[in-house]
Amino acid sequence: MPALAVVLALLAGLSGSVQAAVMGRFGQRIGTFEALAFSSAVQAGLTALLLVGVRGGVGGYGTAARQPAWLWLGGLMGAFIVLTVTMATPRIGTTATIGLLIAGQLVMGVVIDRFGLFGFEQIGISWPRALGVGLLAVGAALSLDR
């Protein structure tokens, strides 16, 4: 198991919770869709600078535009996730929002692994994996209690 991937995944999880809390507050102050649009503009600007810094140009955009449209779902899903956390966090709290988000991610992750969707290797559903996902789903449901 590559250590860098594990560390980055953990940091992304921590960042996701901060993002939910910050976006929830931002959405309350300026509006959900305004917060989403501004956040997306900041992300687009930052990632364009990163692309130029790492690759020396923005030629990758042309390559991306020529890929099958279903691969663009990542951008649509990212916008949907940010919209959802911006809207849900002030209403149900950060813990419940993140708990449900993680539960949904795990369920879909199991489906993607099991059937090898999107060109990934098929990975079976072992009883420990099923139990872990089930326990996290129960934890997400319990996190709705205030």
JODANOR-V783053 format. One record per run of one state. SS is the DSSP state (h for helix, s for strand, l for the rest). FROM is the first residue (numbers start at 0). LEN is the number of residues. If there is no record, write none. Layout:
# JODANOR-V783053
SS&FROM&LEN + SS&FROM&LEN
This chain:
# JODANOR-V783053
l&0&2 + h&2&28 + l&30&1 + h&31&24 + l&55&3 + h&58&7 + l&65&3 + h&68&24 + l&92&1 + h&93&22 + l&115&1 + h&116&3 + l&119&7 + h&126&16 + l&142&4
